[in-house]
C-alpha cells in the first residue's frame, strides 16, 4: 500500500545510507521491484538519475496506468521521464499482467525513445521467481530470466556504455493459443 511519493522517499533514504559503505558505488545504482513494488523503480528513475530500473512481473498491469490516490502520476508520464535503461521480466501465464499490458508498457517506452530489454517467459505465472511457493516457482524460466538480467546489467554497467544510444529489445516466448482469460492464480 505504499504510495509513489513514499517509495521515492524510502528508496532515496536507502541509497543515502548505502553511500556510507565503502563497497558501494553511488555511480552504479540499480533499483529493482517485484510484483506490487514493480512500479517503484520506474517512479524513482523518473525523478532521480540511476543506472538502471529492473521490473519483475509488476509495474505494467492495467491498474498501473491510471491516476489514484497512491499513484498521483500516470504511468505514461513516469515512463516518459525515466532516465535509464529498463529491464522487464514477465510471465506468459500471469493472471494479473496480460501480454497486452506488457506490449503497452513496451510501446510507451518506445514512443519515448527509452532503452529497454523486456522478456516474456512461456508458462511462467505471476510470482514465478518465488521458490517458497511451489505452485508458482518455475525454475527453468527463473534461471533464464536471471541470465537475461545479468547480461542486461553487464551491458549497462560496462565501462564505456553509451547512454546516448537506444537499446530496444523485446523477446517473447508465447504459446500459439495464448489466451489471458485462461490464466489462473497459482499458490
C-alpha positions in Angstrom: 0.0 0.0 0.0 3.0 2.3 -0.4 2.4 5.4 -2.4 4.6 6.5 -5.3 5.9 9.5 -3.3 6.6 7.3 -0.3 8.5 4.8 -2.5 10.7 7.6 -3.8 11.4 8.9 -0.3 12.3 5.4 1.0 14.4 4.4 -1.9 16.2 7.7 -1.6 16.8 7.0 2.1 18.2 3.6 1.3 20.5 4.9 -1.3 21.7 7.7 1.1 22.5 5.0 3.7 24.3 2.9 1.1 26.7 5.8 0.2 28.4 5.4 3.6 29.5 1.9 2.8 33.0 1.7 1.2 32.0 -1.2 -1.1 29.0 0.8 -2.6 29.4 2.7 -5.8 26.9 5.5 -5.9 27.6 6.0 -9.6 26.2 2.5 -10.3 22.7 2.2 -8.9 20.1 -0.3 -10.0 16.7 -0.1 -8.4 14.6 -3.3 -8.6 10.9 -4.0 -8.0 8.9 -7.2 -7.9 5.1 -7.6 -8.2 3.5 -4.8 -6.2 6.8 -2.9 -6.0 7.4 -3.2 -9.7 6.3 0.4 -10.3 8.7 1.8 -7.7 12.0 1.6 -9.7 10.2 3.4 -12.5 8.8 6.2 -10.3 12.3 6.7 -8.7 14.0 6.7 -12.1 11.6 9.3 -13.4 12.8 11.7 -10.6 16.4 10.7 -9.9 19.4 9.6 -12.0 20.2 5.9 -11.7 22.0 3.3 -13.8 19.0 1.0 -14.5 15.5 0.1 -13.4 14.6 -3.5 -13.1 11.0 -4.7 -13.1 9.9 -8.3 -12.4 6.3 -9.2 -13.1 5.0 -5.8 -11.9 4.6 -2.2 -12.8 2.9 -2.9 -16.1 -0.6 -4.2 -15.2 -3.8 -2.4 -16.2 -4.2 -0.9 -12.7 -0.8 0.9 -13.0 -1.8 3.2 -15.9 -4.4 5.4 -14.2 -4.1 8.1 -11.5 -5.1 7.1 -8.0 -4.5 8.4 -4.5 -1.4 6.3 -4.1 -0.3 6.9 -7.8 -0.6 10.6 -8.5 1.1 10.3 -11.9 0.1 8.4 -15.0 2.5 5.5 -15.8 2.8 7.0 -19.3 4.2 10.2 -17.8 6.5 8.3 -15.5 7.9 6.2 -18.4 8.4 9.3 -20.4 10.6 10.7 -17.6 12.6 7.6 -16.9 16.3 8.4 -17.3 17.8 5.0 -17.5 17.6 1.6 -19.3 14.7 -0.6 -18.1 14.8 -4.4 -17.7 11.4 -6.2 -17.6 10.7 -9.8 -16.9 7.1 -11.1 -17.3 5.3 -14.4 -17.4 3.1 -15.5 -20.2 0.8 -17.3 -17.7 0.5 -14.3 -15.4 -3.1 -13.8 -14.3 -2.6 -10.1 -13.4 -0.4 -8.7 -16.2 -1.5 -9.7 -19.7 0.6 -9.7 -22.8 -1.4 -6.7 -24.0 -0.3 -4.9 -20.8 3.4 -5.8 -21.4 3.1 -4.6 -25.0 1.5 -1.3 -23.8 4.5 -0.9 -21.4 7.0 -1.6 -24.2 5.2 0.6 -26.7 5.2 3.5 -24.2 9.0 3.1 -23.7 9.5 3.0 -27.5 7.3 6.1 -28.1 9.5 8.0 -25.6 12.7 6.6 -27.1 13.8 4.8 -23.9 16.3 1.9 -23.7 14.7 -1.4 -22.6 15.2 -5.1 -22.5 11.9 -6.9 -22.0 11.3 -10.6 -21.8 8.2 -12.7 -21.6 8.7 -16.3 -20.4 6.4 -19.0 -21.6 4.4 -20.9 -19.0 5.5 -18.6 -16.1 2.7 -17.5 -13.8 2.7 -14.4 -11.6 5.3 -14.8 -8.9 7.3 -17.4 -10.8 10.6 -16.5 -9.0 9.2 -17.3 -5.6 10.7 -20.7 -4.7 8.8 -20.8 -1.4 5.6 -21.2 -3.4 5.9 -24.5 -5.4 2.8 -23.8 -7.3 4.3 -20.6 -8.8 8.0 -21.3 -9.0 9.3 -22.1 -12.4 13.0 -23.0 -12.2 13.8 -23.0 -15.9 12.2 -19.6 -16.5 13.8 -18.2 -13.4 17.2 -19.3 -14.5 16.7 -17.9 -18.0 15.5 -14.6 -16.6 18.4 -14.3 -14.1 20.7 -14.9 -17.1 19.0 -12.2 -19.2 19.1 -9.8 -16.3 22.8 -10.4 -15.7 23.6 -9.8 -19.4 21.5 -6.6 -19.3 23.3 -5.3 -16.2 26.7 -6.3 -17.5 25.9 -4.2 -20.6 24.6 -1.1 -18.8 27.4 -1.3 -16.1 30.2 -1.8 -18.6 32.8 1.0 -18.8 32.0 3.0 -21.9 28.3 2.1 -22.1 26.9 4.7 -24.4 23.7 6.1 -22.7 23.1 8.3 -25.8 22.1 5.3 -27.9 18.9 3.4 -27.5 18.8 -0.4 -26.9 15.3 -1.7 -27.5 15.0 -5.4 -27.1 11.8 -7.4 -26.8 11.7 -11.2 -26.6 8.6 -13.2 -26.1 8.2 -17.0 -25.9 4.5 -17.5 -26.3 2.1 -20.3 -26.9 0.3 -20.1 -30.2 -3.0 -20.3 -28.5 -2.3 -17.7 -25.7 -5.5 -16.5 -24.0 -5.2 -14.3 -21.0 -8.6 -15.3 -19.8 -7.3 -18.8 -19.2 -4.5 -17.7 -16.8 -5.2 -18.5 -13.2 -3.7 -17.7 -9.8 -1.2 -20.2 -8.6 -0.4 -20.8 -4.9 
